[in-house]
Amino acid sequence: MKRAIIAGESWMKHTTHIKGFDIFTTCEYEEGVEWIRNALVAGGWDVVHIPAHKVCEVFPSSVEELVSYDVVILSDIGSNSLLLSSATFNRSKIVPDRCEVLKEYVLLGGGLIMIGGYMSFSGIDAKARYGVTPLADVLPVKMLDVDDRIEKPNGIQPKVLNSAHPVMAELGDWPRFLGYNRTIEIPEGQVLAKLGEDPFIAVRDSGKGRTAVFTSDCAPHWGPPEFINWINYGLFWNRLLNWVARN
């Protein structure tokens, strides 16, 4: 069976409520993985989800652990969560650089996809910081060194550049999106679709492996209901993973 890891796509909220004289706080845990996970499972994938708060400790730290998976997806999870395990951050231990491990995994034949969000690519306030990690060497776009969010509350329509590519063929009109991460096209990558003048979907052969980026969100908020309920939502994601995995 085809196997994939999705790292990220979860968050915690700490809310302060003020009611007159009184104040109290509440905490919530939420996930945005259900739509893409359900679509991939329906397409025959065995999907392991690593929530954002567990990535620091349980994301694989060696190529040997990763090679049992056909594709790794990073979605709305910053590079610090890969770089700073508690062993390093709290106890000053030397451990493998998991961004370097992911790069090696790709060069040896693995598949890697980065999906957009506030903690993807450069991210909000440039905190995701993937452009200064080894993953910058294998992804199909160049990342900015500043906050890269492009907010489009009025919606933005993707423009397909290569409708003959096996990922993009006969998908029809795409729904509009509410924002994306701005990246820069590079010669090593192939841009399949754009949002405005910026890459939306891009792919690349890197060593023996393949990488891809989807610079908007696979779930709310940038991915509105029109996208997650789109008739070709599942078809697109299964095609993208199959292409990256060389299936």
C-alpha positions in Angstrom: 0.0 0.0 0.0 1.1 3.6 -0.7 2.2 5.4 2.5 2.3 9.0 3.4 3.1 11.2 6.4 1.2 14.5 6.9 3.1 16.7 9.4 1.2 19.7 10.8 -2.4 20.8 10.0 -3.3 21.2 13.7 -3.2 24.0 16.2 -4.2 25.0 19.7 -6.1 28.1 20.7 -5.9 29.9 24.1 -8.7 32.4 24.3 -9.3 35.1 26.9 -12.9 35.9 27.7 -13.7 39.2 29.4 -17.3 39.6 30.8 -17.6 42.8 32.8 -15.6 42.5 36.0 -14.7 38.9 35.3 -12.1 37.2 33.1 -11.4 33.6 32.3 -9.5 31.6 29.6 -10.4 28.6 27.5 -8.2 26.3 25.4 -9.1 24.3 22.3 -7.3 21.9 20.0 -8.2 21.8 16.3 -7.2 20.0 13.2 -7.5 20.9 9.5 -6.3 17.6 8.2 -9.6 15.7 7.7 -10.3 16.8 4.1 -7.0 15.9 2.6 -6.6 12.8 4.7 -10.0 11.5 3.8 -9.4 12.2 0.1 -6.1 10.3 0.2 -7.4 7.3 2.1 -10.2 7.0 -0.4 -7.5 6.9 -3.1 -5.7 4.0 -1.5 -3.2 5.7 0.6 -2.2 4.7 4.2 -1.9 8.1 5.9 0.0 8.8 9.1 -0.9 12.2 10.6 1.7 13.8 13.0 -0.1 16.8 14.7 1.9 20.0 14.9 2.5 19.7 18.7 4.0 16.2 18.2 6.3 16.9 15.3 9.2 18.1 17.5 9.4 14.7 19.2 8.0 12.0 16.8 8.9 13.1 13.3 11.4 10.7 11.9 15.1 11.6 12.4 16.7 9.3 9.9 16.4 8.4 6.2 16.0 4.8 7.3 12.8 5.7 9.1 11.5 7.8 6.2 12.1 5.3 3.3 9.1 3.2 4.4 6.9 6.2 3.2 6.4 7.2 -0.4 5.6 10.8 0.3 6.1 13.3 3.2 3.8 16.3 3.3 4.6 19.4 5.4 1.5 21.5 5.9 1.5 24.7 8.0 4.3 23.5 10.3 7.4 25.7 10.6 11.0 24.6 10.3 11.6 25.1 14.0 9.4 22.2 14.8 11.7 20.0 12.7 14.9 21.6 13.9 14.3 22.0 17.7 13.5 18.8 19.5 13.4 18.9 23.3 16.8 17.0 23.3 18.4 20.0 21.6 16.4 22.9 22.9 16.1 21.9 26.5 19.1 19.6 27.0 21.6 21.0 24.4 22.1 17.5 22.7 23.5 17.1 19.2 20.9 15.3 17.1 20.3 14.9 13.3 19.0 18.0 11.3 15.6 16.7 10.1 15.5 19.2 7.3 18.8 17.7 6.1 17.4 14.2 6.6 14.4 15.1 4.5 16.6 16.5 1.7 18.6 13.2 1.7 15.4 11.2 1.6 14.3 13.1 -1.5 17.7 12.8 -3.3 17.6 9.0 -2.6 14.1 8.7 -4.2 11.5 10.0 -1.7 8.7 12.4 -2.4 8.2 15.7 -0.6 5.2 18.1 -0.8 5.0 21.5 1.0 1.5 22.9 1.4 0.9 26.6 2.1 -0.2 28.3 5.3 0.9 30.8 7.9 3.7 28.5 9.0 4.8 27.2 5.6 7.6 28.5 3.2 8.7 31.8 4.9 5.4 32.2 6.7 3.9 34.9 8.9 6.5 37.3 10.2 9.0 35.1 8.2 8.9 32.6 11.2 8.6 29.4 9.2 12.1 30.0 7.7 12.4 27.1 5.3 14.4 29.2 2.9 17.5 28.9 5.2 17.2 25.2 5.6 18.5 22.4 3.4 15.0 21.9 2.0 15.5 25.1 -0.1 17.9 23.0 -2.2 15.3 20.5 -3.4 12.0 22.4 -3.5 10.8 23.7 -6.9 10.5 27.4 -5.9 12.7 29.9 -4.1 11.3 31.3 -0.8 11.3 34.9 0.4 13.2 36.1 3.4 10.3 38.2 4.6 6.7 37.6 5.6 5.4 35.9 2.4 1.6 35.9 2.9 -0.6 37.3 0.2 -4.1 37.8 1.6 -6.9 37.9 -0.9 -10.2 38.3 1.0 -11.9 39.0 -2.4 -10.7 35.6 -3.8 -8.1 34.9 -6.4 -8.5 32.5 -9.3 -5.7 30.0 -10.2 -4.4 30.1 -13.8 -3.4 26.7 -15.1 -0.2 26.9 -17.3 0.2 23.2 -18.2 -3.1 21.4 -18.5 -1.3 18.5 -20.2 0.6 17.6 -17.1 -0.7 14.4 -15.5 -1.4 16.2 -12.3 -3.5 19.0 -13.9 -5.2 17.3 -16.9 -9.0 17.8 -17.3 -9.6 19.3 -13.8 -11.7 22.1 -15.2 -12.1 25.5 -13.5 -10.5 25.9 -10.1 -12.3 27.5 -7.2 -10.9 30.8 -5.9 -8.6 31.0 -2.9 -8.4 33.5 -0.1 -4.6 33.8 0.1 -1.3 32.1 -0.5 2.4 32.2 0.2 4.4 34.1 -2.3 7.4 32.3 -3.8 9.7 32.8 -6.7 9.9 30.6 -9.8 13.3 29.0 -10.4 14.8 27.2 -13.5 15.0 23.8 -11.7 11.2 23.8 -11.1 8.2 23.6 -13.4 5.3 25.8 -12.5 2.0 24.1 -13.4 -0.4 26.9 -12.2 -0.1 30.4 -10.8 -2.0 32.7 -8.5 -1.6 36.1 -9.9 2.0 36.1 -11.2 3.3 33.8 -8.4 3.7 30.0 -8.4 0.6 28.1 -7.1 1.5 24.5 -8.0 5.1 23.7 -9.0 7.0 20.4 -9.3 10.6 19.3 -9.5 12.8 16.3 -10.0 15.5 16.4 -7.3 18.1 13.6 -7.4 16.2 10.3 -7.6 13.1 11.9 -5.9 10.5 14.5 -6.6 9.1 17.5 -4.8 6.1 19.7 -5.2 4.5 22.8 -3.7 1.0 23.9 -3.3 1.3 27.5 -2.1 -2.2 28.0 -0.7 -4.1 25.9 1.9 -5.5 22.4 1.7 -8.2 23.5 4.3 -9.7 26.7 5.7 -9.0 29.5 5.9 -7.2 30.1 2.6 -8.9 27.1 1.2 -12.6 28.1 1.2 -15.6 25.7 1.3 -15.7 25.9 -2.5 -12.3 24.3 -2.6 -12.6 21.6 0.0 -16.0 20.6 -1.5 -14.8 20.9 -5.1 -15.7 17.8 -7.1 -12.0 17.4 -8.1 -10.5 18.0 -4.7 -9.6 14.4 -4.0 -8.6 13.7 -7.6 -6.1 16.5 -7.6 -4.4 15.5 -4.3 -4.2 11.8 -5.3 -2.7 12.8 -8.6 -0.1 15.0 -7.0 1.0 12.4 -4.5 1.1 9.7 -7.1 3.2 11.9 -9.4 5.6 12.8 -6.6 5.8 9.1 -5.6 6.3 8.0 -9.2 3.2 5.8 -9.1 
